[in-house]
Amino acid sequence: MKWSKKHLLSIEDLSVSEINTILDNAFSFKEVLLRPIKKVPALRGKTVVNLFFEPSTRTLVSFALAEKHLSADSVNISAKTSSVLKGETLLDTAKNIESMKTDMVVIRHASPGSAKFLAERIDSNVINAGDGIHEHPTQALLDLMTIKESLKKFKGLKILILGDIQHSRVARSLLWGFNKLGIETTLCAPPTLIPPFINNFKVNIEYDIDKAIKDKDVIYILRIQLERQKGGLFPSLREYVKYFSLTQERFDAIKRRSIIMHPGPINRGVEIDGSVADSSKSVILDQVTNGVAVRMSTLYLLNGGSNE
Ligand code: CP
């Protein structure tokens, strides 16, 4: 298909064929990643600014590497080193950066809707690298790529999302993606971490973790986001671990072993035992590798590439 979107703001915005186009191109770019010289000229002469107002390891490094592999020139800006600390608004920051003749902006920000806000006001292509608790579209795309790579299909799969759904932009993006692709999705978390927005989606809810994990193709685990919580959503981390952590003991009791996914960062011993995260069924580091390929694909398509 011919790509027509200028920005990547959410999975909600994408059609099934747009999702598949990003994934198809990502699989091609993964071949580039596996070469000794990981470089193609697709974005030569283009300038990309990575505007990260929240901490990041995976997403920032992944975008920065994707831009280098596509031969773009890129600059990273963080809140701590920008004039935002002196009171400059997000829009003023972005307009000043764009005045230096940039072509694309990748933004991570604590406010839901910040990527759309910029996309409506500046000329550059905008990519949402996580906007508060709203969406994290490239994370969901790299997760879909990893599922396709591991299990060879989407239709007929049963996926469990386990953990802090309430505060998770990853969960929102995944739910849009899984619903669009016809993947049967179950949620498991304390009732206080299952928010009303799930009524927009076709999902099952199971509060008993041992029942929830037993017949799934994928167990997708989410971190407890204490930094976004006001507290009081569950009695203590110890109690959370007792009822909702994917421990080695629980994992050993599953007859049909599912693959294990997590967007990172992992809190070992909280939402997942370290030994499960490191087990042969874990594809957590494959997710990270595929993140570079998905971001190469996204940058390439938004810049006018096509898979024709
Ligand atoms: N998965 C994810 O967004 O990780 P970072 O916060 O390290 O970018």
Boltz pocket constraint, residues with backbone or C-beta under 6 A from the ligand:
constraints:
  - pocket:
      binder: B
      contacts: [[A, 55], [A, 56], [A, 57], [A, 58], [A, 59], [A, 60], [A, 129], [A, 130], [A, 136], [A, 139], [A, 263], [A, 264], [A, 265]]
      max_distance: 6.0
